[in-house]
Amino acid sequence: MTAPDQSGMRSAVVLRDGPWTHRHVAANGARFHIAELGDGPLVLLLHGFPQFWWAWRHQLTALADAGYRAVAMDLRGVGGSDRTPRGYDPANLALDVTGVIRSLGEPDAALVGHDLGGYLAWTAAVMRPKLVRRLVVSSMPHPRSWRSALLRDPRQTAASSYVWGFQRPWLPERQLVADDAEAVGRLLREWSGPRQPEPEAVEVYRQAMAIPSTAHCAIEPYRWMVRSIARPDGIQFNRRMKRPVLVPTLHLHGSLDPVMRTRSVAGSGEYVEAPYRWRLFDGLGHYPHEEDAVAFSAELIDWLRDPEPDRRR
């Protein structure tokens, strides 16, 4: 039997069947794979590590049923998107996101980001505020809060040990894909709360990480975050992120998240000069959108529909 070529292997893993449609759009000098479903105001979903667009499968259907155009994109270097040799700093990755909004023909979008996707959502809302209608971030503090906690809070430094481990050359990539990407399954289980991921879902994420070059591209943003701390580009980025977020913001977090401590995340509202709502999911870990997809989707849609998102409940 002839082995499938690399593009065929990638398509088989990434183009998961469902009610959504798959296509590619050009933005910021690269091609990005998206899965989209529904009609209405655009909601753009940004996945985290070590996942790809499929992490939002539950929200795609929930948002479409609620009257939104739901689009989940693969970040640069992951899933079905281009694996470029460079461009993995957060400013450029955020321009990928805003470029996709433009390529979809929309004037703006509600951005929903988890983990690294949340970091980029924060960044995009600061860099291109006219393109971001509303902001939703899960399991990720504001970039300035994250930087401060990483450097000054010993407990957050310990919780972020994986980030420090990523700073070594090449070895992290090899460890991530060894034994059919067993490390991906381990991270998904360790970072989740009591509601563990289904074995079938873990297998999908392992297969996606095993696509050639994916591990390297998925790790590169974390290398930039640490190595740039004392460099001019990192200092400039940190200063740029002093600009306030000017759009209504919903901040979601799992109370049992072992990767991003609640204390590290909770102060991010100081960077928002707009209605800001904080929601802590009791008993959930780092992946609330999958651990309790129904509760997460309900909270998200309720807030998107709320004409007065600053109203206290």
C-alpha positions in Angstrom: 0.0 0.0 0.0 1.3 3.4 -0.9 1.7 5.8 2.1 -0.3 9.0 1.9 1.7 12.1 1.2 2.1 14.8 3.8 -0.7 17.0 2.5 -3.1 14.0 2.5 -2.2 13.2 6.1 -2.7 16.8 7.1 -6.1 17.0 5.4 -7.3 13.7 7.0 -6.5 15.0 10.5 -7.5 18.7 10.1 -10.6 18.5 8.0 -12.9 17.0 10.6 -16.4 16.2 9.4 -19.3 18.2 10.8 -22.0 20.7 9.8 -19.3 23.4 9.2 -17.4 24.1 6.0 -13.6 24.2 5.5 -11.7 26.6 3.4 -8.5 28.7 3.3 -8.2 32.5 3.4 -5.2 34.7 2.7 -4.0 37.2 5.3 -0.8 38.8 6.4 1.3 37.0 3.9 0.1 33.4 4.7 -2.8 31.1 4.1 -5.1 30.2 7.1 -7.5 27.3 7.4 -10.9 28.1 8.8 -14.0 26.1 9.7 -17.2 28.2 9.5 -20.8 27.7 10.3 -23.9 30.0 10.4 -24.9 33.5 9.4 -24.9 36.7 11.3 -22.4 38.9 13.2 -18.9 37.3 13.0 -17.5 35.5 16.0 -13.9 34.5 15.4 -12.5 31.7 17.6 -8.8 31.3 18.4 -7.5 28.1 19.8 -4.7 27.5 22.4 -2.0 25.0 23.0 -1.7 22.1 22.2 -4.9 22.2 20.1 -6.2 23.4 16.8 -9.5 24.8 15.4 -11.3 21.6 16.4 -11.2 22.7 20.1 -14.2 25.0 19.2 -16.4 22.3 17.6 -19.1 22.6 20.4 -19.1 26.4 20.2 -19.3 26.5 16.4 -22.7 24.8 16.5 -23.9 26.6 19.5 -23.0 30.0 18.1 -24.5 29.2 14.7 -27.8 28.1 16.3 -27.8 31.4 18.2 -27.6 33.4 15.0 -23.9 34.1 14.6 -21.4 33.5 11.9 -19.0 31.3 13.8 -15.4 30.9 12.4 -12.6 28.9 14.0 -9.2 29.5 12.5 -6.0 27.5 12.8 -3.2 29.8 14.0 -0.1 30.2 12.0 1.9 26.9 11.9 -0.9 24.7 13.3 -3.6 22.5 11.8 -4.3 23.4 8.2 -2.6 26.8 8.2 0.8 27.7 6.6 3.9 26.7 8.5 6.1 29.7 7.8 9.8 29.9 8.9 9.2 33.0 11.0 6.4 35.3 12.2 5.5 33.8 15.6 5.8 36.9 17.7 2.5 38.0 19.2 2.3 41.3 17.2 2.5 39.4 13.9 0.2 36.6 15.0 -2.3 39.2 16.1 -2.1 40.7 12.6 -2.9 37.3 11.2 -6.1 37.4 13.2 -7.2 40.8 12.1 -6.1 40.0 8.6 -8.5 37.0 8.6 -11.3 39.3 9.8 -10.7 41.5 6.7 -10.4 38.5 4.4 -13.8 37.3 5.6 -15.3 40.5 4.3 -16.5 41.7 7.8 -16.0 45.1 9.3 -15.3 43.7 12.7 -15.6 40.5 14.9 -16.2 39.4 18.4 -12.9 37.7 19.2 -12.9 34.6 21.4 -9.5 33.3 22.4 -8.3 30.5 24.7 -4.8 30.2 26.1 -2.4 31.4 23.4 -5.4 32.4 21.4 -6.5 34.5 24.3 -3.1 36.2 24.4 -3.5 37.1 20.8 -7.0 38.3 21.3 -5.8 40.7 24.0 -3.1 41.9 21.6 -5.4 42.3 18.6 -7.9 44.3 20.6 -5.1 46.7 21.5 -3.4 46.9 18.1 -6.5 47.0 15.9 -9.4 48.1 18.1 -11.6 49.1 15.2 -11.7 45.5 14.0 -12.7 44.0 17.4 -16.3 44.5 18.4 -16.2 42.5 21.6 -13.5 40.5 23.4 -13.7 37.2 25.1 -10.7 35.6 26.7 -10.5 32.2 28.5 -7.6 30.8 30.6 -5.2 33.6 29.9 -4.3 36.9 31.7 -3.6 40.1 29.9 -0.1 39.9 28.4 1.3 42.4 30.9 -0.3 40.6 33.8 1.1 37.3 32.5 4.6 38.7 32.1 4.5 40.2 35.6 3.2 37.0 37.2 5.7 34.8 35.3 8.6 36.9 36.6 7.4 37.8 40.1 5.1 35.1 41.4 7.0 31.9 42.3 3.8 29.9 42.1 3.0 31.1 38.6 6.6 30.6 37.6 6.3 27.0 38.8 3.0 26.5 37.1 4.5 27.8 33.8 7.4 25.3 33.9 6.4 24.1 30.5 7.1 27.5 29.1 10.6 27.5 30.6 11.2 24.0 29.2 10.3 25.2 25.7 13.3 27.5 25.7 15.7 24.6 24.8 16.4 24.1 21.1 14.8 21.2 19.3 14.5 18.9 22.3 11.0 20.1 23.2 9.7 19.4 19.7 11.1 15.9 19.8 9.6 15.3 23.2 6.2 16.6 22.2 5.8 14.2 19.2 7.6 11.2 20.7 5.5 8.0 21.0 2.8 9.4 18.7 2.6 12.7 20.6 1.9 11.0 23.9 3.0 14.2 25.7 0.0 16.0 24.2 -2.4 13.6 25.8 -0.6 13.9 29.1 -0.8 17.7 29.0 -4.5 17.7 28.1 -5.2 15.3 31.0 -3.0 17.1 33.6 -4.3 20.5 32.7 -8.0 19.6 32.8 -10.1 19.4 35.9 -12.1 16.4 37.1 -13.9 16.3 33.8 -11.2 14.6 31.8 -11.0 14.8 28.0 -12.5 11.9 26.0 -9.9 9.5 24.7 -11.1 10.0 21.2 -10.5 13.8 21.5 -7.1 13.3 22.9 -6.2 11.0 19.9 -7.3 13.8 17.5 -5.0 16.3 19.2 -2.1 13.9 19.2 -2.5 13.3 15.5 -2.7 17.0 14.8 0.5 17.7 16.7 2.3 14.8 14.8 1.8 16.6 11.5 5.4 17.6 10.4 6.6 21.0 11.7 3.6 21.6 13.8 5.4 21.0 17.2 8.1 23.5 16.3 5.6 26.2 15.1 3.4 25.6 18.2 6.3 26.2 20.5 7.9 29.2 18.8 5.4 31.8 20.3 6.4 30.7 23.8 10.1 31.0 23.0 9.5 34.6 21.9 7.6 35.4 25.1 10.6 34.5 27.3 13.6 35.4 25.1 12.2 38.8 24.2 11.7 39.9 27.8 15.0 41.9 27.9 15.2 42.5 24.1 14.0 45.8 22.4 11.2 44.1 20.6 9.8 42.5 23.8 10.2 45.8 25.7 8.4 47.7 22.9 5.6 45.1 22.9 5.1 45.3 26.6 4.9 49.1 26.4 2.5 48.9 23.6 0.2 46.7 25.6 -0.2 49.5 28.2 -2.8 50.9 25.9 -6.2 50.1 27.3 -8.7 47.7 25.8 -11.6 49.8 24.7 -14.2 47.1 23.9 -16.5 45.2 26.2 -14.6 42.2 27.6 -15.7 38.9 29.0 -13.0 37.1 31.0 -13.6 33.3 31.6 -11.5 31.1 33.8 -11.6 27.6 35.4 -11.2 27.6 39.2 -8.9 24.5 39.0 -6.7 25.7 36.2 -3.2 24.4 37.1 -1.4 26.3 34.4 -2.8 29.9 34.8 -3.4 30.6 38.5 -6.6 32.5 39.2 -4.6 35.1 41.1 -2.5 35.7 37.9 -5.5 36.1 35.7 -8.0 38.0 37.9 -6.3 41.5 37.8 -6.5 41.8 34.0 -9.5 44.1 34.2 -7.2 47.0 35.1 -6.2 47.1 31.4 -9.8 47.4 30.2 -11.5 50.8 29.9 -14.8 49.3 28.9 -17.5 47.0 30.4 -15.6 44.1 31.9 -17.2 40.9 33.2 -15.3 38.2 35.1 -16.7 34.7 35.3 -15.1 31.9 37.3 -16.2 28.3 36.4 -16.1 26.3 39.6 -14.6 22.9 39.3 -13.2 23.3 35.8 -9.5 23.3 34.7 -7.6 24.9 31.8 -10.1 23.9 29.0 -13.5 25.1 30.2 -14.8 25.3 26.6 -14.4 21.5 26.4 -14.7 20.4 30.0 -18.2 21.9 30.2 -19.1 23.0 26.7 -22.8 23.7 27.5 -22.0 26.0 30.4 -19.3 27.8 28.5 -21.3 28.3 25.3 -24.3 29.5 27.3 -22.2 32.1 29.2 -20.6 33.2 25.9 -23.8 33.6 24.0 -25.7 35.2 26.8 -22.9 37.9 27.0 -22.7 38.4 23.3 -26.5 39.0 23.2 -26.4 41.4 26.2 -26.8 45.0 25.0 -25.6 46.2 28.4 -22.6 43.9 29.1 -21.6 46.0 32.1 -24.9 45.3 33.9 -24.2 43.6 37.2 -26.2 40.4 37.9 
